[in-house]
């Protein structure tokens, strides 16, 4: 489908009818800018406007899609060619819109995940909930945008991306704990006894000793099973 040729044809037919872009736009319920974009080949009229446009310009849809007046001898041949071109054009437009939607999902998912870490206090469980929710939206976007890949390659790619995204979140959470003395957002459990708060995560343990006191300090150690009795004496 030659958009430039079709646009020039629309402009010629409009001028032959002695109509301005504004007048044609008013008849079709679109703006002057839309008419200008059609005639300059920047985009095509919506499919729903094909017949009204052809009626106003006194041409057939076959003429419009060909970008020229069609002789009766070539009408059937051009008709079949234009049907194929129209289907191809519609498919590409749908694919384009689908990709845009997929990118919105990806960006929105990342935004939610990163915002959750920055906005919610580390002690709140909402941060981890929203982060996981953001990752899910992100993965939906990735699944949509990779739908053309063979299923097994797609599965491997999505697994790599999902583990990578989760890894980034866990690493960001760890650095926040290490550098800012904050409670880990992605923790399995929290226990408090005496002057110690214990945070158990998947890969490491965090001890908040003498919490809410001037002598408060934080300790990060590799993951191990700590009993309540051991916890009581841990910070002494």
DOMARFI-246274 format. One record per residue (C-alpha): residue in three letters; residue number from 1; x, y, z. Coordinates in nm, 2 decimals, always signed. Layout:
<site code="ALA" pos="NUM" X="X" Y="Y" Z="Z"/>
...
***
This chain:
<site code="UNK" pos="1" X="+0.00" Y="+0.00" Z="+0.00"/>
<site code="UNK" pos="2" X="+0.16" Y="+0.32" Z="-0.12"/>
<site code="UNK" pos="3" X="+0.05" Y="+0.59" Z="+0.13"/>
<site code="UNK" pos="4" X="+0.22" Y="+0.87" Z="-0.06"/>
<site code="UNK" pos="5" X="+0.04" Y="+0.78" Z="-0.39"/>
<site code="UNK" pos="6" X="-0.29" Y="+0.74" Z="-0.21"/>
<site code="UNK" pos="7" X="-0.24" Y="+1.08" Z="-0.04"/>
<site code="UNK" pos="8" X="-0.17" Y="+1.26" Z="-0.36"/>
<site code="UNK" pos="9" X="-0.47" Y="+1.10" Z="-0.52"/>
<site code="UNK" pos="10" X="-0.69" Y="+1.21" Z="-0.23"/>
<site code="UNK" pos="11" X="-0.56" Y="+1.57" Z="-0.27"/>
<site code="UNK" pos="12" X="-0.62" Y="+1.56" Z="-0.65"/>
<site code="UNK" pos="13" X="-0.98" Y="+1.43" Z="-0.61"/>
<site code="UNK" pos="14" X="-1.05" Y="+1.69" Z="-0.34"/>
<site code="UNK" pos="15" X="-0.92" Y="+1.98" Z="-0.56"/>
<site code="UNK" pos="16" X="-1.12" Y="+1.84" Z="-0.85"/>
<site code="UNK" pos="17" X="-1.43" Y="+1.87" Z="-0.63"/>
<site code="UNK" pos="18" X="-1.32" Y="+2.23" Z="-0.54"/>
<site code="UNK" pos="19" X="-1.31" Y="+2.15" Z="-0.17"/>
<site code="UNK" pos="20" X="-1.07" Y="+2.28" Z="+0.09"/>
<site code="UNK" pos="21" X="-0.91" Y="+2.05" Z="+0.35"/>
<site code="UNK" pos="22" X="-1.13" Y="+2.22" Z="+0.61"/>
<site code="UNK" pos="23" X="-1.45" Y="+2.15" Z="+0.41"/>
<site code="UNK" pos="24" X="-1.36" Y="+1.79" Z="+0.35"/>
<site code="UNK" pos="25" X="-1.27" Y="+1.75" Z="+0.72"/>
<site code="UNK" pos="26" X="-1.61" Y="+1.89" Z="+0.83"/>
<site code="UNK" pos="27" X="-1.80" Y="+1.65" Z="+0.60"/>
<site code="UNK" pos="28" X="-1.61" Y="+1.35" Z="+0.74"/>
<site code="UNK" pos="29" X="-1.60" Y="+1.47" Z="+1.10"/>
<site code="UNK" pos="30" X="-1.22" Y="+1.50" Z="+1.12"/>
<site code="UNK" pos="31" X="-0.98" Y="+1.79" Z="+1.15"/>
<site code="UNK" pos="32" X="-0.80" Y="+1.98" Z="+0.87"/>
<site code="UNK" pos="33" X="-0.47" Y="+1.84" Z="+1.01"/>
<site code="UNK" pos="34" X="-0.60" Y="+1.48" Z="+0.96"/>
<site code="UNK" pos="35" X="-0.68" Y="+1.56" Z="+0.60"/>
<site code="UNK" pos="36" X="-0.33" Y="+1.71" Z="+0.56"/>
<site code="UNK" pos="37" X="-0.17" Y="+1.40" Z="+0.71"/>
<site code="UNK" pos="38" X="-0.35" Y="+1.18" Z="+0.46"/>
<site code="UNK" pos="39" X="-0.26" Y="+1.39" Z="+0.16"/>
<site code="UNK" pos="40" X="+0.11" Y="+1.41" Z="+0.26"/>
<site code="UNK" pos="41" X="+0.12" Y="+1.03" Z="+0.30"/>
<site code="UNK" pos="42" X="+0.20" Y="+1.05" Z="+0.68"/>
<site code="UNK" pos="43" X="-0.08" Y="+0.82" Z="+0.76"/>
<site code="UNK" pos="44" X="-0.40" Y="+0.66" Z="+0.62"/>
<site code="UNK" pos="45" X="-0.77" Y="+0.73" Z="+0.69"/>
<site code="UNK" pos="46" X="-0.93" Y="+0.50" Z="+0.94"/>
<site code="UNK" pos="47" X="-1.10" Y="+0.20" Z="+0.77"/>
<site code="UNK" pos="48" X="-1.44" Y="+0.33" Z="+0.89"/>
<site code="UNK" pos="49" X="-1.38" Y="+0.65" Z="+0.69"/>
<site code="UNK" pos="50" X="-1.30" Y="+0.48" Z="+0.36"/>
<site code="UNK" pos="51" X="-1.66" Y="+0.47" Z="+0.22"/>
<site code="UNK" pos="52" X="-1.76" Y="+0.82" Z="+0.34"/>
<site code="UNK" pos="53" X="-1.44" Y="+0.96" Z="+0.19"/>
<site code="UNK" pos="54" X="-1.50" Y="+0.78" Z="-0.14"/>
<site code="UNK" pos="55" X="-1.86" Y="+0.90" Z="-0.15"/>
<site code="UNK" pos="56" X="-1.74" Y="+1.27" Z="-0.10"/>
<site code="UNK" pos="57" X="-1.47" Y="+1.24" Z="-0.37"/>
<site code="UNK" pos="58" X="-1.69" Y="+1.04" Z="-0.60"/>
<site code="UNK" pos="59" X="-1.45" Y="+0.75" Z="-0.63"/>
<site code="UNK" pos="60" X="-1.46" Y="+0.38" Z="-0.54"/>
<site code="UNK" pos="61" X="-1.27" Y="+0.22" Z="-0.25"/>
<site code="UNK" pos="62" X="-1.08" Y="+0.03" Z="-0.51"/>
<site code="UNK" pos="63" X="-0.97" Y="+0.36" Z="-0.67"/>
<site code="UNK" pos="64" X="-0.87" Y="+0.49" Z="-0.33"/>
<site code="UNK" pos="65" X="-0.66" Y="+0.19" Z="-0.23"/>
<site code="UNK" pos="66" X="-0.49" Y="+0.20" Z="-0.57"/>
<site code="UNK" pos="67" X="-0.42" Y="+0.57" Z="-0.56"/>
<site code="UNK" pos="68" X="-0.57" Y="+0.62" Z="-0.91"/>
<site code="UNK" pos="69" X="-0.88" Y="+0.57" Z="-1.12"/>
<site code="UNK" pos="70" X="-0.90" Y="+0.20" Z="-1.22"/>
<site code="UNK" pos="71" X="-1.00" Y="+0.09" Z="-1.57"/>
<site code="UNK" pos="72" X="-1.28" Y="-0.17" Z="-1.59"/>
<site code="UNK" pos="73" X="-1.04" Y="-0.42" Z="-1.75"/>
<site code="UNK" pos="74" X="-0.81" Y="-0.41" Z="-1.45"/>
<site code="UNK" pos="75" X="-1.08" Y="-0.36" Z="-1.18"/>
<site code="UNK" pos="76" X="-1.10" Y="-0.72" Z="-1.06"/>
<site code="UNK" pos="77" X="-0.72" Y="-0.77" Z="-1.06"/>
<site code="UNK" pos="78" X="-0.67" Y="-0.44" Z="-0.86"/>
<site code="UNK" pos="79" X="-0.96" Y="-0.53" Z="-0.63"/>
<site code="UNK" pos="80" X="-0.80" Y="-0.86" Z="-0.52"/>
<site code="UNK" pos="81" X="-0.46" Y="-0.69" Z="-0.48"/>
<site code="UNK" pos="82" X="-0.61" Y="-0.42" Z="-0.27"/>
<site code="UNK" pos="83" X="-0.78" Y="-0.67" Z="-0.04"/>
<site code="UNK" pos="84" X="-0.45" Y="-0.83" Z="+0.03"/>
<site code="UNK" pos="85" X="-0.28" Y="-0.49" Z="+0.09"/>
<site code="UNK" pos="86" X="-0.56" Y="-0.38" Z="+0.32"/>
<site code="UNK" pos="87" X="-0.54" Y="-0.70" Z="+0.53"/>
<site code="UNK" pos="88" X="-0.16" Y="-0.66" Z="+0.55"/>
<site code="UNK" pos="89" X="-0.19" Y="-0.29" Z="+0.65"/>
<site code="UNK" pos="90" X="-0.45" Y="-0.37" Z="+0.92"/>
<site code="UNK" pos="91" X="-0.24" Y="-0.65" Z="+1.06"/>
<site code="UNK" pos="92" X="+0.07" Y="-0.42" Z="+1.08"/>
<site code="UNK" pos="93" X="-0.14" Y="-0.15" Z="+1.25"/>
<site code="UNK" pos="94" X="-0.27" Y="-0.39" Z="+1.51"/>
<site code="UNK" pos="95" X="+0.08" Y="-0.52" Z="+1.56"/>
<site code="UNK" pos="96" X="+0.21" Y="-0.17" Z="+1.62"/>
<site code="UNK" pos="97" X="-0.07" Y="-0.09" Z="+1.87"/>
<site code="UNK" pos="98" X="+0.00" Y="-0.42" Z="+2.05"/>
<site code="UNK" pos="99" X="+0.37" Y="-0.33" Z="+2.08"/>
<site code="UNK" pos="100" X="+0.28" Y="+0.01" Z="+2.22"/>
<site code="UNK" pos="101" X="+0.06" Y="-0.15" Z="+2.48"/>
<site code="UNK" pos="102" X="+0.33" Y="-0.40" Z="+2.56"/>
<site code="UNK" pos="103" X="+0.58" Y="-0.12" Z="+2.62"/>
<site code="UNK" pos="104" X="+0.33" Y="+0.06" Z="+2.84"/>
<site code="UNK" pos="105" X="+0.30" Y="-0.26" Z="+3.05"/>
<site code="UNK" pos="106" X="+0.68" Y="-0.29" Z="+3.08"/>
<site code="UNK" pos="107" X="+0.74" Y="+0.07" Z="+3.17"/>
<site code="UNK" pos="108" X="+0.45" Y="+0.09" Z="+3.41"/>
<site code="UNK" pos="109" X="+0.56" Y="-0.24" Z="+3.58"/>
<site code="UNK" pos="110" X="+0.91" Y="-0.11" Z="+3.63"/>
<site code="UNK" pos="111" X="+0.78" Y="+0.22" Z="+3.76"/>
<site code="UNK" pos="112" X="+0.56" Y="+0.05" Z="+4.02"/>
<site code="UNK" pos="113" X="+0.84" Y="-0.18" Z="+4.14"/>
<site code="UNK" pos="114" X="+1.10" Y="+0.10" Z="+4.18"/>
<site code="UNK" pos="115" X="+0.85" Y="+0.34" Z="+4.32"/>
<site code="UNK" pos="116" X="+0.74" Y="+0.09" Z="+4.59"/>
<site code="UNK" pos="117" X="+1.10" Y="+0.06" Z="+4.71"/>
<site code="UNK" pos="118" X="+1.15" Y="+0.44" Z="+4.73"/>
<site code="UNK" pos="119" X="+0.81" Y="+0.54" Z="+4.86"/>
<site code="UNK" pos="120" X="+0.70" Y="+0.28" Z="+5.12"/>
<site code="UNK" pos="121" X="+0.89" Y="+0.25" Z="+5.45"/>
<site code="UNK" pos="122" X="+1.10" Y="-0.07" Z="+5.47"/>
<site code="UNK" pos="123" X="+0.91" Y="-0.18" Z="+5.77"/>
<site code="UNK" pos="124" X="+0.59" Y="-0.19" Z="+5.57"/>
<site code="UNK" pos="125" X="+0.50" Y="-0.50" Z="+5.38"/>
<site code="UNK" pos="126" X="+0.32" Y="-0.30" Z="+5.12"/>
<site code="UNK" pos="127" X="+0.65" Y="-0.21" Z="+4.95"/>
<site code="UNK" pos="128" X="+0.72" Y="-0.58" Z="+4.87"/>
<site code="UNK" pos="129" X="+0.36" Y="-0.64" Z="+4.76"/>
<site code="UNK" pos="130" X="+0.37" Y="-0.35" Z="+4.52"/>
<site code="UNK" pos="131" X="+0.71" Y="-0.45" Z="+4.39"/>
<site code="UNK" pos="132" X="+0.59" Y="-0.80" Z="+4.31"/>
<site code="UNK" pos="133" X="+0.28" Y="-0.66" Z="+4.15"/>
<site code="UNK" pos="134" X="+0.50" Y="-0.44" Z="+3.93"/>
<site code="UNK" pos="135" X="+0.71" Y="-0.74" Z="+3.83"/>
<site code="UNK" pos="136" X="+0.40" Y="-0.93" Z="+3.73"/>
<site code="UNK" pos="137" X="+0.29" Y="-0.63" Z="+3.51"/>
<site code="UNK" pos="138" X="+0.64" Y="-0.61" Z="+3.37"/>
<site code="UNK" pos="139" X="+0.64" Y="-0.98" Z="+3.28"/>
<site code="UNK" pos="140" X="+0.30" Y="-0.95" Z="+3.11"/>
<site code="UNK" pos="141" X="+0.44" Y="-0.68" Z="+2.89"/>
<site code="UNK" pos="142" X="+0.75" Y="-0.89" Z="+2.81"/>
<site code="UNK" pos="143" X="+0.52" Y="-1.19" Z="+2.73"/>
<site code="UNK" pos="144" X="+0.32" Y="-0.98" Z="+2.49"/>
<site code="UNK" pos="145" X="+0.62" Y="-0.83" Z="+2.31"/>
<site code="UNK" pos="146" X="+0.79" Y="-1.16" Z="+2.26"/>
<site code="UNK" pos="147" X="+0.49" Y="-1.35" Z="+2.13"/>
<site code="UNK" pos="148" X="+0.65" Y="-1.40" Z="+1.79"/>
<site code="UNK" pos="149" X="+0.94" Y="-1.61" Z="+1.93"/>
<site code="UNK" pos="150" X="+0.91" Y="-1.99" Z="+1.95"/>
<site code="UNK" pos="151" X="+0.74" Y="-2.09" Z="+2.27"/>
<site code="UNK" pos="152" X="+1.04" Y="-2.27" Z="+2.42"/>
<site code="UNK" pos="153" X="+1.28" Y="-1.98" Z="+2.34"/>
<site code="UNK" pos="154" X="+1.02" Y="-1.74" Z="+2.47"/>
<site code="UNK" pos="155" X="+0.99" Y="-1.94" Z="+2.80"/>
<site code="UNK" pos="156" X="+1.36" Y="-1.95" Z="+2.85"/>
<site code="UNK" pos="157" X="+1.39" Y="-1.57" Z="+2.78"/>
<site code="UNK" pos="158" X="+1.10" Y="-1.49" Z="+3.02"/>
<site code="UNK" pos="159" X="+1.25" Y="-1.70" Z="+3.29"/>
<site code="UNK" pos="160" X="+1.59" Y="-1.53" Z="+3.25"/>
<site code="UNK" pos="161" X="+1.42" Y="-1.19" Z="+3.26"/>
<site code="UNK" pos="162" X="+1.20" Y="-1.27" Z="+3.55"/>
<site code="UNK" pos="163" X="+1.50" Y="-1.40" Z="+3.76"/>
<site code="UNK" pos="164" X="+1.70" Y="-1.10" Z="+3.66"/>
<site code="UNK" pos="165" X="+1.43" Y="-0.86" Z="+3.76"/>
<site code="UNK" pos="166" X="+1.38" Y="-1.03" Z="+4.09"/>
<site code="UNK" pos="167" X="+1.76" Y="-1.04" Z="+4.15"/>
<site code="UNK" pos="168" X="+1.78" Y="-0.66" Z="+4.09"/>
<site code="UNK" pos="169" X="+1.50" Y="-0.60" Z="+4.34"/>
<site code="UNK" pos="170" X="+1.67" Y="-0.82" Z="+4.60"/>
<site code="UNK" pos="171" X="+2.01" Y="-0.67" Z="+4.54"/>
<site code="UNK" pos="172" X="+1.86" Y="-0.32" Z="+4.57"/>
<site code="UNK" pos="173" X="+1.69" Y="-0.41" Z="+4.89"/>
<site code="UNK" pos="174" X="+2.02" Y="-0.56" Z="+5.03"/>
<site code="UNK" pos="175" X="+2.22" Y="-0.24" Z="+4.94"/>
<site code="UNK" pos="176" X="+1.95" Y="-0.03" Z="+5.11"/>
<site code="UNK" pos="177" X="+1.99" Y="-0.24" Z="+5.43"/>
<site code="UNK" pos="178" X="+2.37" Y="-0.23" Z="+5.41"/>
<site code="UNK" pos="179" X="+2.41" Y="+0.14" Z="+5.33"/>
<site code="UNK" pos="180" X="+2.11" Y="+0.30" Z="+5.50"/>
<site code="UNK" pos="181" X="+2.05" Y="+0.07" Z="+5.80"/>
<site code="UNK" pos="182" X="+1.69" Y="+0.00" Z="+5.68"/>
<site code="UNK" pos="183" X="+1.49" Y="-0.32" Z="+5.74"/>
<site code="UNK" pos="184" X="+1.49" Y="-0.55" Z="+5.45"/>
<site code="UNK" pos="185" X="+1.17" Y="-0.51" Z="+5.25"/>
<site code="UNK" pos="186" X="+1.17" Y="-0.87" Z="+5.11"/>
<site code="UNK" pos="187" X="+1.19" Y="-1.06" Z="+5.43"/>
<site code="UNK" pos="188" X="+1.05" Y="-1.40" Z="+5.53"/>
<site code="UNK" pos="189" X="+0.98" Y="-1.32" Z="+5.89"/>
<site code="UNK" pos="190" X="+1.05" Y="-1.07" Z="+6.17"/>
<site code="UNK" pos="191" X="+1.10" Y="-1.15" Z="+6.53"/>
<site code="UNK" pos="192" X="+1.14" Y="-0.92" Z="+6.83"/>
<site code="UNK" pos="193" X="+1.28" Y="-1.00" Z="+7.17"/>
<site code="UNK" pos="194" X="+1.44" Y="-0.78" Z="+7.43"/>
<site code="UNK" pos="195" X="+1.64" Y="-0.51" Z="+7.26"/>
<site code="UNK" pos="196" X="+1.68" Y="-0.70" Z="+6.93"/>
<site code="UNK" pos="197" X="+1.47" Y="-0.71" Z="+6.61"/>
<site code="UNK" pos="198" X="+1.56" Y="-1.00" Z="+6.38"/>
<site code="UNK" pos="199" X="+1.48" Y="-1.00" Z="+6.01"/>
<site code="UNK" pos="200" X="+1.51" Y="-1.33" Z="+5.82"/>
<site code="UNK" pos="201" X="+1.55" Y="-1.30" Z="+5.44"/>
<site code="UNK" pos="202" X="+1.61" Y="-1.57" Z="+5.18"/>
<site code="UNK" pos="203" X="+1.99" Y="-1.51" Z="+5.16"/>
<site code="UNK" pos="204" X="+2.10" Y="-1.32" Z="+5.48"/>
<site code="UNK" pos="205" X="+1.99" Y="-1.23" Z="+5.83"/>
<site code="UNK" pos="206" X="+1.97" Y="-0.88" Z="+5.98"/>
<site code="UNK" pos="207" X="+1.99" Y="-0.79" Z="+6.35"/>
<site code="UNK" pos="208" X="+1.88" Y="-0.45" Z="+6.47"/>
<site code="UNK" pos="209" X="+2.05" Y="-0.43" Z="+6.81"/>
<site code="UNK" pos="210" X="+1.94" Y="-0.18" Z="+7.08"/>
<site code="UNK" pos="211" X="+1.66" Y="-0.06" Z="+6.86"/>
<site code="UNK" pos="212" X="+1.53" Y="+0.29" Z="+6.92"/>
<site code="UNK" pos="213" X="+1.83" Y="+0.37" Z="+7.15"/>
<site code="UNK" pos="214" X="+2.12" Y="+0.60" Z="+7.10"/>
<site code="UNK" pos="215" X="+2.35" Y="+0.29" Z="+7.09"/>
<site code="UNK" pos="216" X="+2.14" Y="+0.12" Z="+6.81"/>
<site code="UNK" pos="217" X="+2.35" Y="-0.07" Z="+6.55"/>
<site code="UNK" pos="218" X="+2.28" Y="-0.31" Z="+6.27"/>
<site code="UNK" pos="219" X="+2.45" Y="-0.64" Z="+6.19"/>
<site code="UNK" pos="220" X="+2.42" Y="-0.84" Z="+5.86"/>
<site code="UNK" pos="221" X="+2.52" Y="-1.20" Z="+5.85"/>
<site code="UNK" pos="222" X="+2.48" Y="-1.50" Z="+5.62"/>
<site code="UNK" pos="223" X="+2.16" Y="-1.69" Z="+5.66"/>
<site code="UNK" pos="224" X="+2.14" Y="-1.92" Z="+5.96"/>
<site code="UNK" pos="225" X="+1.87" Y="-2.06" Z="+6.19"/>
<site code="UNK" pos="226" X="+1.86" Y="-1.85" Z="+6.51"/>
<site code="UNK" pos="227" X="+1.65" Y="-1.95" Z="+6.81"/>
<site code="UNK" pos="228" X="+1.48" Y="-1.70" Z="+7.03"/>
<site code="UNK" pos="229" X="+1.72" Y="-1.79" Z="+7.32"/>
<site code="UNK" pos="230" X="+2.02" Y="-1.71" Z="+7.09"/>
<site code="UNK" pos="231" X="+1.85" Y="-1.39" Z="+6.98"/>
<site code="UNK" pos="232" X="+1.81" Y="-1.27" Z="+7.33"/>
<site code="UNK" pos="233" X="+2.19" Y="-1.29" Z="+7.39"/>
<site code="UNK" pos="234" X="+2.30" Y="-1.20" Z="+7.04"/>
<site code="UNK" pos="235" X="+2.36" Y="-0.83" Z="+7.09"/>
<site code="UNK" pos="236" X="+2.52" Y="-0.85" Z="+7.43"/>
***
